[in-house]
């Protein structure tokens, strides 16, 4: 029972840390991450050991969520999964609160400054995502090689990042539509 409670607390902390890093970047303080999870800073360090470890776990968690989302679209939408996924990513994931956004577009700039272990977690999971796209069911516009999948993901990430950065909604929509046209 105690180990179950500890694991549930850890899961809550990873989720809260991921949300904190997505919304505030790596500059978010440990106190803020702990508060978001409803624990003390001391409990934070018991579970993670360091802010860098919490970030590493958050990156893995976020990319695992994306992989799960891709599998969901593949199973739910069958031969239309790729267009459905692209439109979802350029729509809902572009306009949602940063805490719920995709880790690819919110955490990637932070990863460029992170340690090797965190970058390795990112690279391994990122390649796994690309390979899952390629291995997915036949679907209109779906990338057929790992390189094409990496390029498609880069297009999605870049489009969402730029659309979030501009002030006017109509410009953001133009960015999203241009990316969708390129990918589909």
N, C-alpha and C positions, 0 to 999 in steps of 0.2 A: 504494500500500500504506500509506504513512504517513498519507494523508488518511482512509483507511478506519479505521485504528486510532484516529485523532483523533476521528472521528465516533462510533465505538463507545464510546470513553471519554466523550464528551459525552452520549450516550444513557444510559450507566450513571449518570452524574452527575445528569442530570435525573430519572431514576427514583429514585435515592437521595435527592435533595433533596425530591422530592414525598413520599416516605415519611417523611422527617424532618419536613417541615412538617405533614403530616397527623397524625403522632403527637405532636408537641411544639409545634405552632403556630409563629408567626413568631418567637417568642422563642428558638428553637433557634439556637445559634451557628454561625458559618461553620466553625469547627473541627470541630464535630459533624457537619455536613453533609459536609464533606470526608472525614472519617474513615469515615462510612457508605459513601461512594463508593469508598473505598480510594485516595484521592489526598491530596496535601498541600493546605494552605490556599492556597498560591501557585498551584497548578494550578487550584484552584477559581476564583480571580480571573481566571486566564487565559481560562477558558471562559465565565464569567458576567460579570465586571466588577464586580458588586456582589451583595449578598444580595437586594436588591429585584429584580434581573434574574433571579436563580435562582428567586425566588418566582413571578415572572411566568411563567417557563417551566414551573414546576411546576403552576401553575393551568391553563395551556393543555394540558399533558400530561394532567392528571387529567380535564379535561372532554372531551378527545379520546378518552380511554379510555371514558368514559361513553357518548359518542356511538357508539363502536364496539360497546359492549355492547348498546345499543338496536338497532343494525342486526343484530347477531347474533341477538337475540331475535326480531326481525321475520322474519329468514330461517329460523331454526330452528323457530319455533313457529307461523308463518303466522297463521291467524285467531285463535289463542289467545295471541299474543305479549304483549298488554298484561297480561292476568291473570298470565301467567308472570313477566313483568318485575316487576310490582308485588309479587308474592309473594317473588320472589328478593330484591328491594331491602329489603323489610320483614323478611326472614328472614336470609339469608346476609350481606348488607351491614350488617345491624343488629348481628350478633353476631361478625363477624370482627375481627381485630386492627386497630387504627386505621391501621397502616401500609398495610393493604390496603383500607381503607374508601373510600367515595365522597368525592371532593374536594368535592362540593356541600355535604355536611353537615359535613365537617371544616374546610374552608378558608373557608367563607362568613363566619364572624365575623371572621376575619383580613382579609378583603377590604374590609370596611367601613372599615378603618383604613389601607388601602394607597393607593398613588399612582394618579393618573388613568389612566396607561397600563395598569396591571394591571387596574384595574376595567373598562377598555374591552375588554381581552382576555376577561375573564370575561363581560361583557355580550354580546359578539358570539357567543361559544361557547354561552352559555346560551340565547340566542334560537335558535341553530342546532339545539340539542337539542330545544327545544320544537317547532320547525318540523318536525323529523324525526319526532317523535311524531305530529303532525297528519297528515303525509304518509304515514305508515306504513299497512300493510294494515288493512282493517276488522277490528275485534276488540272483543269485549264490554267496554263501559265506557271504551273509548279516547277521550281528549279529541278533540274535533272542531275546536276553534279554538285559536289560539295562546294566548289568554287562559286557556282551560280547561287547556291543557297546562302553562302557567306555574303555575296554581293547583295542579294535580296534583303537579308537581315540588315546590312549596312544602310540600304536605301530606306527601310522602315525606320530604323533608329534615327537616321539623319532627318527624315521628313518630320517625324514627331518632334524631335528636338527643335528644329527650325520653326515648325508651326506653333509650338509653345512659346517661342521667343518673340514672335512678331506681335505687334499691338492689335492690328485689325483682324477681325474674324474672317473677312473675305480673303485676305492674303493667306491666312492659315489654311483655309479651305482650298485655295488654289494649290498650295504646296501639297496637301494631302491628295488632291485629285491628280496632280501630275505624277506623284509617286505611284498611285494606284494604276494609272494608265501605263506607266513604265513596267510595273510588275505583272500586270494582267494582259 
